[in-house]
Amino acid sequence: MKFFAAAAIAATLTTQLCACSEPAQTAEIFRPVKTVALNYEDMRNTNSYFATVASRYEVDQAFRIGGKVLERRVDIGQSVKAGDILAVLDDIDYRLNQEAALQRLDAAKAAARQADSDWKRLEALKKDGSVSESLEEQAHSTLLTTRAVAEAEARQFDLARNQVKYTVLRASNSGVITSLHMEVGQVVAPGQAVISIANENEPEIVVDVPENNLEEFKNSHYRATLSSAANDSFDVVLRELSMQATPQTRTYRAKLKPATPRKLPLGASATLVAKHSTQDAQVAVIPSSALTQYQGSPAVWTVHPVDDGLTGTVEQINVAIEGYRNDEVLVSGPVAGTLVVTAGIQKMAPGLRVTLPAAQGKMLAGQEVSK
């Protein structure tokens, strides 16, 4: 009897212990997801172009005569003022030509004075009939000829004197020397560009625009960045756009000036970003990780929140791709505000219940409090 009583007590304790060890009911856990709400705005096409900094006003300096370079007084990067001497040619031949022209002028003047004296003397003798009228006319004709010769020789002397002055090349405007195309001892031709002077106070961004981007480029917003200052971008405005394409590259030369006057290093490399907005097309930006395919077309997984706003069900819908931007995709189709899954799309299934980021934040906060 004692054995049966002990067994009954043991069975009772075992039943009670088993009842105590039954697991408590736990809340259903849904798959957490990351989402982004579609926000539509005007479509913007962004194009980047390689550009250079140049002066709006750059003038090539050239000798008006030819000769051997005797002296060069400037170097690249040097600032000059209008009238400063840039270079000098050997002027020996031109000075000899000036002296010869002066001697011819003196001879022509002497001949003119002699002709004038002869004509006056014959004119006086004509009054008393000592000379014929034809002889007096001949003397007057000689006078006019010698005077014309004297005037022509005077002009030749002025030209010879000017050529001596032209052996000295002076700056036509103030600025900075940007290029040199001569050295001492070199023989240059008349009109040959030997030095370039740029006005550094009016820099501009120069870029070549492809033919297929021309119309869009005209109506863009421009921003430039120097390669030497990548973090300092600034707005520029279009000043000039060539109406004719370059035959070799079939591109159109565009010149843009800073919206706010500023100094830029001439010859520096730059990047021009042209953003074009199209009001006819509205697009939303999503991460490329959110893009998938549905029935052979681009698609995304969307979340339809339930009443509590903390969970929802997913659905796959098609979207239209309007463009790409680095690691982002421009899409259209779903209504604004639609929640799109941006991570873990390979684990989605139609109707799957998921937890929204707001609920995940609350869950983490609750875990911290329990700790």
C-alpha positions in Angstrom: 0.0 0.0 0.0 2.8 2.4 0.8 4.3 1.7 -2.7 1.0 2.7 -4.5 0.7 5.9 -2.4 4.2 7.0 -3.3 3.6 6.3 -7.0 0.4 8.3 -6.9 2.2 11.3 -5.3 5.0 11.0 -7.9 2.6 11.0 -10.8 0.8 14.0 -9.4 4.1 16.0 -9.0 5.1 15.0 -12.6 1.8 16.2 -14.0 2.2 19.5 -12.2 5.7 20.0 -13.4 4.7 19.3 -17.0 1.9 21.8 -16.7 4.4 24.4 -15.5 6.9 23.7 -18.3 4.4 24.3 -21.2 5.7 27.3 -23.4 3.9 30.6 -23.3 2.1 31.9 -26.4 4.4 34.3 -28.3 3.5 37.1 -30.8 3.9 36.3 -34.5 7.1 37.7 -35.9 7.1 39.0 -39.5 10.0 39.6 -41.9 11.5 43.1 -41.4 12.1 45.2 -44.5 13.5 48.6 -45.5 11.3 50.8 -47.6 11.3 54.1 -49.4 8.3 56.2 -50.3 8.0 57.3 -54.0 8.3 61.0 -54.3 7.8 62.4 -57.8 9.5 65.4 -59.2 10.4 66.9 -62.6 12.7 64.7 -64.5 16.2 66.0 -64.6 18.8 64.8 -67.1 22.4 65.4 -65.9 25.3 65.5 -68.3 29.0 66.1 -67.4 31.5 67.7 -69.8 35.2 68.2 -69.6 36.0 71.9 -69.8 38.8 74.3 -69.6 39.2 77.8 -68.2 40.0 80.5 -70.8 39.9 84.3 -71.0 37.0 85.9 -72.7 39.5 88.4 -74.3 42.7 86.8 -75.6 44.7 88.8 -78.2 47.5 87.4 -80.4 50.4 89.9 -80.7 52.4 90.0 -84.0 55.0 92.1 -85.6 53.7 94.2 -88.5 57.0 93.5 -90.4 59.2 90.5 -90.7 62.7 90.1 -89.4 65.1 88.4 -86.9 64.1 88.4 -83.2 66.8 90.3 -81.4 65.3 90.4 -77.9 62.3 88.9 -76.0 61.4 90.7 -72.7 58.5 88.6 -71.4 57.8 85.0 -70.3 54.6 82.9 -69.9 52.6 83.9 -66.9 54.0 87.4 -66.7 51.6 90.3 -66.3 52.0 93.3 -68.7 50.4 96.6 -69.3 49.3 98.2 -72.5 52.3 99.8 -74.2 54.9 97.6 -72.5 57.7 96.3 -74.8 57.4 92.6 -75.5 60.1 91.9 -78.1 62.5 93.7 -80.5 63.6 92.8 -84.1 66.9 93.6 -85.7 66.3 97.1 -87.2 69.6 97.7 -89.2 68.0 97.1 -92.6 65.0 99.2 -91.8 67.1 102.1 -90.6 69.2 102.0 -93.8 65.9 102.1 -95.7 64.8 105.1 -93.7 68.0 106.9 -94.4 67.7 106.2 -98.2 64.1 107.4 -98.1 65.2 110.6 -96.4 67.8 111.2 -99.1 65.3 110.7 -101.9 62.9 113.1 -100.1 65.6 115.8 -99.9 66.4 115.3 -103.6 62.7 115.5 -104.5 62.3 118.7 -102.5 65.3 120.3 -104.2 63.9 119.4 -107.6 60.6 120.9 -106.7 62.2 124.1 -105.5 64.2 124.4 -108.8 61.1 123.8 -110.8 59.2 126.4 -108.9 62.0 129.0 -109.4 62.2 128.2 -113.2 58.4 128.5 -113.6 58.4 131.9 -111.8 61.2 133.2 -113.9 59.6 132.1 -117.2 56.2 133.5 -116.0 57.9 137.0 -115.6 59.5 136.8 -119.0 56.2 135.8 -120.6 54.8 139.2 -119.8 57.1 141.0 -122.1 57.0 138.3 -124.8 60.5 137.0 -124.2 59.3 133.3 -124.0 56.6 131.4 -125.7 53.5 130.3 -123.9 54.3 126.7 -124.6 57.6 127.0 -122.8 55.9 128.5 -119.8 53.3 125.7 -119.7 56.1 123.1 -119.9 57.8 124.8 -116.9 54.5 124.8 -115.0 54.0 121.1 -115.7 57.5 120.3 -114.5 56.7 122.2 -111.3 53.6 120.1 -110.6 55.4 116.9 -111.4 58.3 117.6 -109.0 55.9 118.7 -106.3 54.0 115.4 -106.7 57.3 113.4 -106.5 58.3 115.3 -103.4 55.0 114.4 -101.7 55.3 110.8 -102.7 58.8 110.6 -101.3 57.6 112.2 -98.1 55.0 109.3 -97.8 57.8 106.8 -98.5 59.9 108.3 -95.8 56.9 108.1 -93.3 56.5 104.4 -94.2 60.2 103.8 -93.7 60.2 105.6 -90.4 57.1 103.6 -89.2 58.8 100.3 -90.2 61.7 101.2 -87.8 59.1 101.7 -85.1 57.4 98.4 -85.9 60.6 96.6 -85.0 59.6 97.1 -81.4 56.5 95.0 -80.4 54.4 96.6 -77.7 51.4 95.1 -75.8 48.1 96.2 -77.3 46.3 95.6 -74.0 46.9 94.8 -70.4 46.8 91.2 -69.2 48.9 88.0 -68.7 51.1 86.3 -71.2 49.5 82.9 -72.0 51.7 81.6 -74.8 54.9 82.3 -76.7 55.7 81.2 -80.3 59.1 82.7 -80.8 62.7 82.7 -79.4 65.6 85.0 -79.8 67.3 84.5 -83.2 64.2 83.2 -84.9 63.1 84.9 -88.1 59.3 85.8 -88.0 57.0 86.8 -90.8 54.8 89.8 -90.9 51.5 89.1 -89.0 52.8 85.9 -87.5 51.3 85.4 -84.0 54.2 85.3 -81.6 52.7 86.2 -78.2 49.2 85.8 -76.7 47.9 88.2 -74.0 44.7 87.2 -72.0 42.6 89.4 -69.8 42.6 87.4 -66.5 39.8 89.5 -65.0 37.1 88.0 -67.2 37.6 84.2 -67.2 35.1 81.7 -68.7 34.4 78.0 -69.0 34.9 76.6 -72.5 33.3 73.3 -73.4 32.5 71.3 -76.6 28.9 70.0 -76.7 28.0 66.9 -78.8 25.4 67.5 -81.5 22.9 65.1 -79.9 22.9 67.0 -76.6 22.7 70.5 -78.1 19.0 71.3 -77.7 18.9 69.9 -74.1 22.1 71.8 -73.3 20.6 75.2 -74.3 17.9 74.9 -71.6 20.0 73.5 -68.8 21.2 74.8 -65.4 25.0 74.8 -65.3 27.5 74.3 -62.5 31.2 74.1 -62.8 34.0 72.6 -60.6 37.7 73.1 -61.0 39.9 69.9 -60.9 42.1 71.7 -58.4 39.1 72.5 -56.1 36.7 69.6 -56.4 34.7 70.7 -53.4 34.1 74.2 -54.6 31.5 74.3 -57.3 29.9 77.5 -58.6 27.1 78.5 -61.0 27.8 79.6 -64.5 25.6 81.0 -67.2 25.8 80.5 -71.0 27.3 83.4 -72.7 28.0 82.1 -76.2 27.1 79.0 -78.2 28.6 78.4 -81.6 26.0 78.0 -84.4 28.3 75.9 -86.5 29.9 72.5 -85.5 33.6 72.0 -85.6 34.3 69.9 -88.8 36.7 67.5 -87.1 34.7 66.6 -83.9 31.2 67.7 -84.9 30.8 69.4 -81.6 29.6 72.9 -80.7 31.8 75.3 -78.8 30.1 76.8 -75.7 31.4 79.6 -73.5 30.0 80.2 -70.0 30.9 82.9 -67.5 30.6 82.7 -63.7 27.2 83.9 -62.4 29.1 85.8 -59.7 32.4 87.4 -60.9 35.4 85.5 -59.6 39.0 84.8 -60.6 39.9 81.5 -62.1 43.3 80.1 -63.1 43.6 80.4 -66.9 44.2 77.0 -68.6 42.9 75.0 -65.6 40.8 71.8 -66.2 37.2 71.9 -65.0 34.0 69.8 -65.1 30.8 71.3 -66.2 27.5 69.7 -65.0 24.4 70.6 -67.1 21.1 69.7 -65.5 18.0 69.8 -67.7 14.5 69.6 -66.1 11.5 68.2 -68.1 8.2 69.3 -66.7 6.3 66.8 -69.0 7.9 63.8 -67.2 7.5 63.1 -63.5 9.9 60.5 -62.0 10.8 59.1 -58.6 14.3 58.0 -57.5 14.8 54.6 -55.9 17.9 52.6 -55.1 19.0 50.2 -57.8 18.7 47.4 -55.2 14.9 47.8 -55.3 14.6 46.9 -59.0 13.6 43.4 -60.1 11.5 41.8 -62.9 7.9 40.7 -63.2 6.6 39.0 -66.3 9.7 40.0 -68.2 9.4 43.7 -67.3 11.0 46.0 -64.7 9.2 45.8 -61.4 9.4 46.6 -57.7 8.0 45.1 -54.5 5.6 47.4 -52.8 4.2 47.3 -49.2 0.5 47.9 -48.4 0.3 48.9 -44.7 -2.4 47.3 -42.5 -4.5 49.1 -40.0 -1.8 49.3 -37.3 0.6 51.0 -39.7 3.4 48.9 -38.4 3.1 45.9 -40.7 1.9 45.3 -44.2 1.7 42.9 -47.1 3.9 43.0 -50.2 2.9 43.0 -53.8 5.0 43.0 -57.0 4.1 45.7 -59.6 5.7 46.8 -62.8 7.4 50.2 -63.3 8.7 52.2 -66.2 12.4 53.1 -66.1 13.1 56.7 -67.2 16.9 56.7 -66.6 19.8 55.8 -64.3 21.9 57.9 -62.0 25.0 56.2 -60.5 23.4 53.6 -58.1 19.9 55.0 -58.4 17.1 54.4 -60.9 14.5 56.9 -62.2 11.1 55.2 -62.4 7.5 56.1 -63.0 4.1 54.3 -62.7 3.1 53.7 -59.1 1.2 56.5 -57.3 3.1 58.9 -55.2 3.7 57.8 -51.6 3.9 54.1 -52.5 6.2 52.2 -50.2 8.9 50.3 -52.2 11.1 47.5 -50.6 14.7 48.5 -51.0 16.5 45.5 -49.4 16.0 41.7 -49.4 13.7 41.7 -52.4 14.9 38.1 -53.3 13.1 36.8 -50.2 9.7 38.5 -51.0 6.6 36.6 -52.1 3.1 37.8 -53.0 1.1 38.5 -49.8 4.0 38.0 -47.5 3.5 39.9 -44.2 6.4 42.2 -43.3 7.3 44.6 -40.5 7.8 48.2 -41.5 10.8 50.3 -40.2 8.6 52.1 -37.7 7.7 48.9 -36.0 11.3 47.7 -36.1 12.3 50.8 -34.2 9.7 50.2 -31.5 10.8 46.6 -31.2 14.4 47.6 -30.7 13.4 50.2 -28.1 11.4 47.6 -26.2 14.4 45.2 -26.2 16.6 48.0 -24.7 14.1 48.6 -21.9 13.8 44.9 -21.1 17.5 44.8 -20.7 
